[in-house]
Amino acid sequence: MEVDESEVGDTPSDSSGEDTSDPTRRAEDGDAEGWIEVTASLDEAIRHEAEVSSDEIVTICPNPVQNILVISTPDEKTATKIIKIKKLTIYEKYETNAYVSAPEEMAKRIIRNIPLKYTQDQLMHALVNARNPSLAYAKRLGSTTTVILLYEGNRVPMWAHFNSIMMRVSLYRTQIDFCKECGRLGHRPDVCPRPDDKLCPACGAKNPAEDHECTPKCKLCGEAHPTADRTCRAKFKTPYMVKQRRWTARRNEEELQRTQSSPPSNAVAAVSTPSTKTMEEEEVEMVEEVAQQPGAKRKIPVTKSKEQEGSEQEVKRPRPSTKKTDVLEDMINKLSDKMEKMFEMLVV
């Protein structure tokens, strides 16, 4: 989507005097109905000046604080018509300056000391060519000798070819808009909507006298200097790419500290605790656990009382019987003893 921003000048080209029926005057005085009437007339004025038909899609977003109009359209041909607008007529003629806004994914840089005699077409021809392959767009910064360069991607060269001259590319540092005409933040002097309603740039006093004396205090940092002074570091906006890099570095540092402070996941802390059970009790528990397993058919040894032991001894005593019976009982007893010993060995 093409996005265009039109800066509306503060002074009409031909003024017909004060008129209370003029909605632009009432809008400047803060009248809501006057501002709605002005915004309703913007679409008609823009389409008439740019010769845009009613079938072409245009979205208009006025910004009264910065005194600009943000115009969006999905059609590149419509955008080409709109950026050629030099004035808007709403009861009066207002000078405008339309330009294409830069996409967020592009990197901004600047070159300085470009003579004012170069027009926009000449700047594009001198910069946007095969000698600067990653350069996508160039435009002058207001009425200064500084030219803004828009590069595709994050890698930006240190030098740019301006015709046959190699020029040093500098970092573009976005500043918070401050108007020296009215002493307010949020817009530039060339698009000041209230040049007659001034504030002192040092202390903020309204419509001060020429010999006004005051103690300066910056509205941005609170230090003892005029607002947005050259020495003020708070007037610069941090670029989005710098914010992203700082955020990534902070996250990596926090993750590293969290990893170093926490023990490894595969580390097992072995702590020896004294056992309060006897060896006999532990053996009984082990036998019970083995017997409870599925498919276990082993007999669980049970502690026998003295009466049971005595009865077994009596059973084992030879009785008056035949020799075959004695031999068979003896074999059964021996086999039973062997089975118990084998079971105990398996458990241990």
MOFENGI-V482442 format. One record per backbone hydrogen bond with DSSP energy under -1.0 kcal/mol. NH is the residue of the N-H (numbers start at 1). CO is the residue of the C=O. Records with the same first field share a line. If there is no record, write none. Layout:
NH: CO, CO
This chain:
2: 73
4: 71
5: 99
6: 69
7: 97
8: 67
9: 95
13: 93
22: 19
26: 22
27: 23
28: 24
29: 25
30: 27
31: 26
35: 31
36: 32
37: 33
38: 34
39: 35
40: 36
45: 41
46: 42
47: 43
48: 44
49: 45
50: 46
52: 47
59: 72
61: 70
63: 68
67: 63
68: 63
69: 6
70: 61
71: 4
72: 59
73: 2
79: 75
80: 76
81: 77
82: 78
83: 79
85: 82
88: 94
90: 92
92: 90
94: 88
96: 86
97: 7
99: 5
101: 3
106: 103
107: 151
109: 149
110: 170
111: 147
114: 145
118: 115
123: 119
124: 120
125: 121
126: 122
127: 123
128: 124
129: 127
132: 129
135: 132
136: 150
137: 150
139: 148
141: 146
142: 140
144: 141
147: 111
148: 139
149: 109
150: 137
151: 107
152: 134
160: 167
162: 165
163: 126
165: 162
167: 160
169: 158
170: 110
176: 235
179: 184
183: 179
186: 177
191: 188
192: 189
199: 182
200: 205
204: 200
207: 198
212: 209
217: 202
218: 223
222: 218
225: 223
227: 201
229: 226
232: 229
237: 174
243: 239
244: 240
245: 241
246: 242
247: 243
248: 244
249: 245
250: 246
251: 247
252: 248
253: 249
254: 250
255: 251
256: 252
257: 253
258: 254
259: 255
260: 256
261: 257
262: 258
267: 264
282: 278
283: 279
284: 280
285: 281
286: 282
287: 283
288: 284
289: 285
290: 286
291: 287
292: 288
296: 293
309: 305
310: 306
311: 307
312: 308
313: 309
314: 310
315: 311
316: 312
321: 319
326: 322
327: 323
328: 324
329: 325
330: 326
331: 327
332: 328
333: 329
334: 330
335: 331
336: 332
337: 333
338: 334
339: 335
340: 336
341: 337
342: 338
343: 339
344: 340
345: 341
346: 342
347: 343
348: 344
